[in-house]
Amino acid sequence: MKVIKGTKNNKIRGNELTSIIDIIFDNKYVIYVFQGGLSENDIIIKYSEKGRRLRTPKHIHWAVDLLLKLQAERELTRSFIKEIRKEWQDCKPLNSNDYMTLVTLVDNYVEITDVSKYRKISNYGEYDVEFLTVLMVLLMTQEKTNRKDAYMFGKVLDSLLEDELDIFAIMSASGFGGRF
């Protein structure tokens, strides 16, 4: 993973913005973080595969990926989810969304999580565990920055940790509201 000063230009909500930070992964993905508009320190997260359009990640994307990982490596994936869940509980809103703050956020989280012990689950699902870790820390931080009482991210994690997985509860918690 390589973190660089933002280079990506994109039109978001009618404004031409340049990313604050670009996070380049050894695999096929790049994450771009832009200034958001919901609060002073809001961030907008986008990612892309080489040669493809930018996508806005949704909770359902990482939830489905974790479901696939759970099917293949249940205990290792549950351990990963529990670490992410702990970080969600400890997650603080951004005091600033400048380049250095975002670099520190990503670096600290990857170091705390020690993604190397979860490499095996990268063999399942769509996302590499390092990409998934960074994406999730950015999403949880974005959610907590904009709403101190945010719950959706944690609710999805809780539903993935249930002993008896309920696909409908997971989809509902991930934002579909039960509508398929």
LINRA-V841741 format. One record per backbone hydrogen bond with DSSP energy under -1.0 kcal/mol. CO is the residue of the C=O (numbers start at 1). NH is the residue of the N-H. If there is no record, write none. Layout:
BEGIN
co=CO nh=NH
co=CO nh=NH
END
This chain:
BEGIN
co=2 nh=24
co=4 nh=22
co=8 nh=19
co=10 nh=17
co=12 nh=15
co=15 nh=12
co=17 nh=10
co=20 nh=6
co=21 nh=33
co=22 nh=4
co=23 nh=31
co=24 nh=2
co=28 nh=50
co=29 nh=25
co=30 nh=48
co=31 nh=23
co=32 nh=46
co=33 nh=20
co=33 nh=21
co=34 nh=44
co=39 nh=42
co=42 nh=36
co=44 nh=34
co=46 nh=32
co=47 nh=55
co=48 nh=30
co=49 nh=52
co=55 nh=47
co=58 nh=61
co=58 nh=62
co=59 nh=63
co=60 nh=64
co=61 nh=65
co=62 nh=66
co=63 nh=67
co=64 nh=68
co=65 nh=69
co=66 nh=70
co=67 nh=71
co=68 nh=72
co=69 nh=73
co=73 nh=77
co=74 nh=78
co=75 nh=79
co=76 nh=80
co=77 nh=81
co=78 nh=82
co=79 nh=83
co=80 nh=84
co=81 nh=85
co=82 nh=86
co=83 nh=87
co=84 nh=88
co=85 nh=89
co=86 nh=90
co=87 nh=91
co=98 nh=102
co=99 nh=103
co=100 nh=104
co=101 nh=105
co=102 nh=106
co=103 nh=107
co=104 nh=108
co=105 nh=109
co=106 nh=110
co=107 nh=111
co=108 nh=112
co=109 nh=113
co=110 nh=114
co=114 nh=117
co=115 nh=118
co=116 nh=119
co=118 nh=121
co=119 nh=122
co=120 nh=123
co=121 nh=124
co=128 nh=132
co=129 nh=133
co=130 nh=134
co=131 nh=135
co=132 nh=136
co=133 nh=137
co=134 nh=138
co=135 nh=139
co=136 nh=140
co=137 nh=141
co=138 nh=142
co=139 nh=143
co=140 nh=144
co=141 nh=145
co=142 nh=146
co=143 nh=147
co=147 nh=150
co=151 nh=155
co=152 nh=156
co=153 nh=157
co=154 nh=158
co=155 nh=159
co=156 nh=160
co=157 nh=161
co=166 nh=170
co=167 nh=171
co=168 nh=172
co=169 nh=173
co=170 nh=174
co=171 nh=176
co=172 nh=175
co=172 nh=177
co=176 nh=179
END
